Amino acid sequence: MTDAGRPGNWAELTGWIAAATAAHGGPLTPDLLCALVQRRLAADGVVLVVMINNGTVTTHSAGVTGSRLAEAELTVGQGPLTSAWSTSRPVLVPDLTAEVVATEWPLLALGPGLVGVAAVFAFPMVIGAVRLGALGVYRRFPGELAPAARADAVLFTRIAMDLLISETAVLTSPRIHQATGMVAVQLGTDVSTAFASLRARAFADGRALGDLADDVVARTVRFTELEMDPGQPETGGESS
């Protein structure tokens, strides 16, 4: 998706992130992005859980709350992040009572994972049919995310995906350029969206982008409309 197609607050948020990253004195990393989400949304904890198709799970977090909750979810295999990832839909729970936890995630309720958390908002990292993980925002006090904060959370999720699937291989590489053109034809979309879909699938499959491009060119891998990049994570369909 081009900047012209982004929501109105995209330029403002990316400008804020760029300034904050420059002030930090280093590159934007997943851990730093979590810290910026925590600051921007006044959260008590933020976690980014990356789940890819080869079974690898990695976490990045800001605040002890985020890392504790991610560890609890990975231990029992259920929770708001897992639900957001598995359904490709946001899980927004502004008032996280013991009854809600017991009903939605009974195994998580047996442990101390959600102790001290009163609100949780989990956003899936999804590009078409490819699910990369989820971004979770936690607060110690109940309350809805304000519309502007929710919009920022959605954009932060998109930025997290862009950061995760970034590749050193460039579009001008002949085989990647050819594969991208073929994917664009298969999806019936523009080259930018096709390249994002190609990168996302390579990341999710734990493969080098060039190797996947070779398979596309050899016609052993074909993309369908289900792979198409929707441009940003889904914002509707909240669950509790």
Order of alpha helices (4+ residues) and beta strands (2+ residues): alpha-alpha-beta-beta-alpha-alpha-beta-alpha-alpha-beta-beta-alpha-alpha-alpha-alpha
